[in-house]
């Protein structure tokens, strides 16, 4: 019938989308997606500034009152890490490994950079949920991956990170301009990797002190120095603008307010960062009660600086390194310097990043309520409070502080009738509904393993009250 | 196609003797004369109508033998042979009433015409006259209640999309819509609605492109209901097919025949499907009036009372006419009340006043005729101008069509057709969450007067909204609805060309060849706008789609009478189909520089890469059919088709679709007065669906560059290079019984369809790096019964009454999903999901449920008075599938008058109402206000005393005793709405009984018309559609409105109300 001349087989080739791409755009995508996520304020996914009680909402209080299910927040976070960050990193790594044309040192650097990004992501996942799929993850042929023990994932990532650190060759090229955080500066990657190792180390301090000390002391000499940080360089042109601007300015809505827990503490300490963070209301800085229905006009708002479109977003900075060192010193680890020195350095570094003058910083540090020696409580309270203040806008990291150290002591939100919606501040996110429905057996096992899939189950490093 | 057979020696008559045929025509049963019946000699294109006594005369008939065709509406057409060999030949005849229309000719697959009584499978001819008269621009919407076993659900509002599903959804995620074929050309019925819109998020309903069909052009419409009937169409026929033939000229006709049709319609909202509001409290989320600094004076410390204008809810302070407050009007600088307080009262005009009276004007002219020497032509033009019920909504449809043919020789006929359709619309309705409908149904301020919003918009064309931010610097959650309609409207423009060229060649009297090349193509442009001053970022987006489908078809038709009793017919052929769809989607980035200029180059920032797509699909097919008829009582039909599809992997891309049907008219062997006709039929078929284009190989997703760094990401759905075609295996049995000379006629079918090897993206754990992957698995079963019953209880010369009842029930079952996958989720929106587990029906609604006591009552928390809510959000709370659908049509004819009344029923089928979930939570609806069992306002605080507010929710304490605890109803976190209710509380039974259509027609009699001269036929009719919802359970909404066309359903939020139409139609034939 002459059909042989009408071949159909080639019609199914998509001419407008690639079946193969280089590794670089996959790596860039993972960096941008991650960097954007940790600064998100979209209530469907980015509610950590609420969890840390830095921010609260005006009218709709579902999220500050810990309704994670209504919007599928856990699902969205989970999918973002695995589907939008980790799988692209894995894909990039596979392409690099099989690329024979790549010089060996560049290949090593690229793979090590990917490893650092993977560690960053997996540690977050554990800190949000507890046990998560790890060894069986990222394989479409296994649609129902088993979960791994949270601490095991930590230790495994610590190993990988050590390997990555030893593989970096700062004299060779990396991802170059495809590297959104450091523009291919391998020295900065080494420092970022070591700083991340310290972050992991301090998380282990209460459960595995020896591993914690080893990690911190080995990493400290090569961590971020003053003025250095891993930053997400948001741009003035959409769509890569700072999510805070998007929520506070671009939306035209009045959804968020500075929360009372942070404003009150800063007021008590006469914090010089307040004018940089907030506007005044009748001459005062007034925070809105966390989780309450709040009238926008009755409270301080965010400052123009917080609302700046192209403000860089911190992923890990020198101030955090100093606070880790302060805590390490306080715990008697073999780090140079005293707890007080590092504590002061941490506060100073953060304040400087906000443009606070040396004189104001000095005055702040001199206050007995701030000075390390005289500030109230033990090292957990002293460092916990100041580190929590320094992590303002870094919601996910900020929410970890009260969980791990027990300080600052935050109160759970109240409902309209004045009753607490939950007996305590939540200590983890429940697993996604999609896991409950599409990976049920493993989901059940994981819930059992961590002590129940509830919002108040304490994670393995959350042992202090 | 066999018109050649009618071609006799023309032009030789003059030399011959002529005679006259005369006679009388009577009803076989009543022996009453049949008036205005048609008596016609096709071979001479000559005929006459019967007069008031049933008499007719055809003169100047050359001597010879002729086929005389006698037809009358509602009667079986009869053909008799007449020999004219003397000056006057008398032919007296009777016709039988034909309620079953058994003698009707239907057009089956590939244009093969058959009589209904010969069909061994289920097909139904649709009465298109009523559709034409109804003035409905959407021919498929008009099918509701007219086809048994067919789901016809149209999204309310101008040009709404229509869901056409026969016998239930077979495919989990694939296409379940019936194939549409117009004059042998597959007619694209594409939707442009986004997936997120069909899952309940906001979006504009762009309708489907089947809308381009002009009802006035339709000559006949046949619905091939099951796979067996449509198996010749291969993969596209898996969901049945609708075969449309348009009006065409023929060589036998006069040179010019004109048919003119005009209609004028009005449409208005059915208020029972739109909210009414509580009238006691104004805007707010709890609390009293705001008391805040007076912005109109310099003096500090001067404070004023204002409404809670920043809330999009109505749990605010109680109205008090003695209280003067500053409202949104007081803060609008262009408002006469600017700077002035106003009494705090309920508004005069409620949101239902937002809707206007829509209009629909249609003019259609169709000219056709025969030209000497075997030529014929049809020229049609239709113009349809619709104004919707929403402000600033307009749809204009123009259609120009031409077709013509020529009988080149007595063997060869050629014909061609070209249609041009242009559709332009402005302001199609948006539906779903965060649209105007969501605003009015879920998030309204009950102190707002809608007419004041209208006046405020028109004063300055600014977004003077009722919902301001706290500092009144702009809109908070919602725009002024008029601003939204007049500034943020979308437009769509489509140019469509369809056409074909065809040649038929008669090789022998039993064999003919036909070749056809056809094209269906359109360019569709959608433009969306968000004006400067609106909520969100201003912007402009344009989506262009270019669609083209080419079909090259060659068929050999055979038809042979082997003996007096035994005949065979069928076809053998091939079809080559090529489809190409190209799309470009581009938008501004970061806002518009110049307000009101909607152009990509008015973007604040450089625009991002447009999204460019191209899809190609090719299917090569071979098909053959064989039909056998023995003595008119035994019919056997066999069909086979082989498809080779480009969207499947090379090693799996060929597949076969066989079908076999048998029909046995047993009444031939029974001599019974009661049983006049009886037939049994059975058929079996295997058809299927090909894979979606590009579902074999993964491609990477492009994201916006970050500086100079390009971004690519792996897709969220893992494709599958080993896909096989979906297969639907079906069988059906049917029965047709006619009683008392077919005065009562029953047509019933039972079918069973299983769709195996479903191609669908199953949800998988996101931890795999993908959230879904394509698999070939699963088995969805649809079983059901459809029954049609026709009867004519009264027939006299002047009056007749015909009843037509249809009833169908479909039961679906998910028998199997993929290995390791026990749940398939179609959509999850705001905590409620639509999906299926193995063993479920198709489309089960899941969410949070009540916690039930063993006595079956929901448990109320005795501390709070609120319902206890299941800990899992995956409880089954409903099922979208109706128990049954039915319709009842009554047709009355009295002399020249005819009246038809159509009632349409859907029984059962649950709907989760997001409107009630939020709208009760925001205190809009009357149930949230008023007084409680103590006679106190519900919204007063709950106390221990007699002055307590709050409500006692129906339910029991944990020990099973009746609940006595009053639940607080003071705010959104009270007894009503989303805060303290399980999703199950807002699931409603979606049953409805609707008075779908009432039509009254007056047909002018030929005598009257002969006075006028040129007219050969005329009628005037009035048709009302969706006049009355006789029964429904869901409050303030139309249960028929869910998510519109698509595979979802059972979920309602932000839908349009039902719309009533009234149309006056005039039809003239010259």
Interface residues (C-beta under 8 A of the other chain):
Chain A: X1 X3 X6 X8 X9 X10 X11 X12 X14 X15 X16 X17 X18 X19 X20 X21 X24 X25 X26 X28 X29 X32 X33 X58 X59 X69 X70 X71 X72 X75 X78 X79 X82 X83 X84 X86 X87 X88 X90 X91 X132 X133 X136 X137 X138 X139 X140 X142 X143 X144 X145 X177 X178 X180 X235 X237 X238 X239 X240 X250 X251 X252 X253 X254 X293 X295 X296 X297 X415 X416 X417 X432 X433 X434 X435 X436 X437 X438 X439 X440 X442
Chain B: X285 X286 X290 X292 X310 X311 X469 X470 X471 X474 X475 X476 X477 X535 X536 X537 X574 X576 X578 X589 X590 X605 X606 X608 X612 X613 X614 X615 X616 X617 X618 X619 X620 X622 X644 X645 X646 X647 X650 X653 X693 X694 X696 X697 X698 X699 X700 X701 X702 X703 X704 X706 X707 X708 X709 X710 X711 X712 X713 X714 X716 X718 X762 X763 X764 X765 X766 X767 X768 X769 X770 X771 X773 X820 X821 X822 X823 X825 X828 X830 X831 X872 X873 X874 X968 X970 X971 X973 X974 X978
